[in-house]
């Protein structure tokens, strides 16, 4: 018997490094589609949470293109990543391993936030803020949805 993987928790931490609200929005979409998560987190069942996470995900995608958008490594940006990665990492972890999943997601999200910021700044210098942001959005949102869909598509 193979032990359930914590890889989805690590991967969703990578997603949170670039877009803090995308992991929560992807989980909210899955919960709205009545897909249970392996980790038991009752917060994910609350309608206010589900619709709020979706709204915050969309808001972040729009706000990121603004010239006044702060870097993802400012205190509040990192705090949002820690919270989102922790909740999503726990939700995608095997039941009984939620704390480990949360820790792995957070320990992936925070250092990668600096790397993804560096990449984004380089892209902005070459193709501009809006274009680089739209490309990053497409990659990160696709990755977040894929991680959640593939994890929840597997029966445990």
N, C-alpha and C positions, 0 to 999 in steps of 0.2 A: 504494500500500500504506500503510495506516494503522499508525502505531507503537502498540504495546500500551500501555495506559493504566496510570498509577500511581495513579489515583483510588482503587482499592480499598485501597491502602496508607494513603492519607490518611483514608479513611472508617473503617478499622479502628483508626486512632489516635484518632479521635473516640470510638469505642466504649470503648477502653481508658481514656479520660479519666474515664469514669463507673464502670466496672467493670473493674478491672485484669485479672482472670482470664478474663473472657468471651471475648476474642479467642482465647486459647489453648484454651479449652474448645470453641469453635466449630470451630477447626482440628482439634482432636483428634477431634471427632465426624465431621468430613468424612474424616479419614484412616481412622477405623474403618470408614467406609462405602466405603473403597478409592478415594477421590477424590484424585487427585494435585494438588499445588499447582504453580503456574507456577514459583515460586522453588524452587531446589534446596536443601533443608535436611534433612539426614539425621536430625537429632534428632527430627523429626516422625514418623519411622518406628518409633521405639522404643516397645514396649508400655508400659513404665513411664511414659514421658512422656505417652502418650495417656491412660491411665487416671488418672494423677496430675493432669493438666490438667483432666480432667472433675471429679474429686473437689475440686480447688481451686476450680473455678468454682462448684460447688454450695455449698461451704463459705463462699465469699465472699458469696453471695446470702443465706445464713442469718445469717452474722455481721454483716452490714450493719444488721440490724434491732435489734441489741443497743445498749442505752444507752451501753455502754462502747466502742463502735466508734470508732476514731480517724478524724479527717478524712482524706480522700484526699490532702491536700496535705502530710501529714507526710512526713519523709524516706523511711521505708520504703514508704509508699504511692506516692510518686513513683517510687521505685526499681522497684517492682513494675510500674508503668505503663511505665516506660522499657524494661524487659526484655520485657514482654509485647508492647507495641506494636512494639518492634524486631523481635522474632522473627516476629510475625504480619505486619507490614508487609513484611518480606523474603520471607516465604512467598507472599504475594499479589502480589508484584511480578513483572513479566516476567522470564524467565530472563536472567541476565546483568546485571540491574538491582536485585539484592537489596539492595545497600548503600544505594542511593538510596531504595528502598521503605522500608527500616528507618529511615533518617534522616527521611523525610517523616512516617512514622507517629509517631515519637518527638516531632518538632517540632509535631505536632498534639496529641498526648496531653497533654503537660505543661501548656501554657497553658490548654487546654480543661478540665483538671482543676480549675482555679480557678473557671472559669465554671460548670461543672456543680455544683461544691460550693456556689456562691452560689445557684444555682437550687434545689438540694436544701434548703438552709437556709430559703429563702423558703417552699418547699412544706411543710417540717416545721412552720413557724410557723402555717401555715393549716390543715393536715390531719393533722399528727402524723408521727412518725418511721416507724412501720410502714406506714401507708397511702402516704406519699410514697415510701418505699422500694420497696414492691410495684409502684407505678406506674412508678417509674424502672427497676426490674428488667424489667418487661414491655417497655418501650420499648427499653432497651439490649440485652437478650438478643435481641429480635426484629431489631434493627438488625444486631447481630453475626452472627446466623445468615443474614440476608439478604445481607449483604456477602460472606460466605464462599460461600454457595450460588450467588449470581449470578456471582461471580468464577470459581468452579470449574465452573460450568455452561457457561461459554463455552470452546469449543475453541480453542486457540492454535496 
